[in-house]
Amino acid sequence: MKQNLTRKILASHLAKPSDMVFGEEIFLKVDQTLTHDINAVMTYLAFEAIGLDRTQVETSVSYLDHNLLYLDYKTPDDHIYLQSVAKKYGVYVSRPGNGIMHAVHVARFGVPGKLSMGGDSHTPHGGAIGMLCIGAGGMDIATAMTGVPMRLKMPQVIRVNLTGTLRPGCSAKDVILEMLRRISVKGGLGKVYEYVGPGAEALEVDDRVTIANMGAEMGATSSIFPADKQVRKYLKAQGREEDYIELLPDENCEYDGEMEVNLSELEPLAACPHQPDRVTAIREIEKKPVQQVMIGSCTNGNYKDIARAALVFKGHHVHEDVSCTCAISTKQIYKQLLHDGYIDVLLDAGVRLLELACGPCTSIGQSPATEAISVRTTNRNFRGRGGNPNASVYLVSPESAAATAIAGVLTTAEEIMGQEVSVLGTVEAPERYPVDDSMIIRPLSPEEASKVEVVRGPDIAPLPVPDAPMKHLKCRVSLKAGDNVTTDDITPASAEFSSMRSNIPLMSRYCYYRYDPDFAVRARAMGKSIIIGGENYGQGSSREHAAITPMYLGVKAVIAKGIARIHKGNLVNHGVVPLLFENPADYDEIDQMDELEIEHFPEQLRSKEVVVKNVTKGTVFKTVLDVTDSEQEAVLCGGQLRYLKHQLKQETA
Ligand code: SF4
């Protein structure tokens, strides 16, 4: 049978036979796992608690890349723990300064046809080289590291036919912003986007990563490009041509859906505050003063991104009212840009070079001013994501960001460069990168590893383990949230908060801190409670703290109109029951502080249909447990850790 690329990779990783019918649960052998420093402590604590002595996947990598501001003892405590636990369990470490996880991973570890699972929602970045890469919660990564197959609801595979050619001044960011404009932040749920056609063939890996990375903003399971001559060129430039295999969809294979984007018709776009899908042409946006421009991040910190931005800056200077920073994604890209003279151009233009780290993208430094406009090449612009909930963040391409930094208002490269803009279309990725893996610590042999002592500073608090669902749940609604609540809303990002993520008792005090400052105190006082959510609850980052901290505060269930895929998995993993309204209109009939009652809770969960009584209003409504069968088992056990231990005990009995 002729197969598309996604089905080929899924079929070659099936751990149990399956016809791979849309919506069915499939089990997949994972080849690679990746984690990052501000979420990973929970992952490795869980792996330690499971009790195996070594990661069971081919390659596990721990990236120390998000928070490199050692403001106090917490982050260095975390990094030392992560380095020691990696040594103990056979995990690679990419040291601080080597670069941002997704960019380093695709460059140094990515292999076409492999399946990777990352504790970060932008893991699909690696789809640029024909890998299938899926973002998940930290507990899922710990599970994969035990060799237990990953569970996934079989996605639909959508063919995206790219035709035409990008005009100079437009780039891959405009392609993915156009996708977001059409598909929205939840339209990609349960789908893998497979990019093909002449427009895709012409895009280099540097361009493809931006598109694959930001598929996460559509809620997609993943995004992927074929492994073709562009991938061969990229791997050759990385000194890894031997890792290349050609991997294409079969001719005339079937897809579950199809769409076309004509690249020739695109113009420079921007995602307006405060959602990545509020996309408009830059020329249509009112020209207001911009206070901050940030170029770089995993999404747009590649060689071609920064080189094109530098070409826009050539002969110009950053506007005196603008603070313009640049976070290049890896050390090797930085060195190549330095070699080719682009770093000089940036410095001469007044651009401030930041560390090779996530930093401002995840609100760690470089907050915009109050009521200010920040223009960024990053992938998210949720309220507060830039570090200031009162600022407005626009997302654009690197060339539009550079033009904006010069003009001081949202501007396109063409407006700055005129006909000279055509030079941007001539930038190509290097034939050879200055490869240097000295910042990657390789795993120890099992014998050496057995002697390693894991170092636990005072920031490393034990992992809380939830209980199984109560037989009879009667409690109040501690929060009624609206639509599109993000994991940033639940667990705020910033240097201060990010460094608390290894310490759940401390972090839980700030649960919903910006969304509802009284929530943590109210929920704790209730002892047990339920959260009511709107559409797309828990969208955004994969951080499982958005499930763990409510659980720690006594939240037993979330009942919502819709729950984002990764967040739903995190709720399951951490013992919070994710329920969906059978009739979304029932949402309107519930108020915060209403008392709800669920009788025979475990029995009802077994049927996946749960009747809830609103004691305060005297009404009854129906909900569904929309999870796979094995997730249902985890829900009934009280979370993934208990479930996994139970499974491993059965296997060894
Ligand atoms: Fe880092 Fe931002 Fe990329 Fe996440 S999206 S990996 S925080 S640069």
Boltz pocket constraint, residues with backbone or C-beta under 6 A from the ligand:
constraints:
  - pocket:
      binder: B
      contacts: [[A, 66], [A, 100], [A, 101], [A, 102], [A, 120], [A, 122], [A, 297], [A, 298], [A, 299], [A, 357], [A, 358], [A, 359], [A, 361], [A, 362], [A, 378], [A, 379]]
      max_distance: 6.0
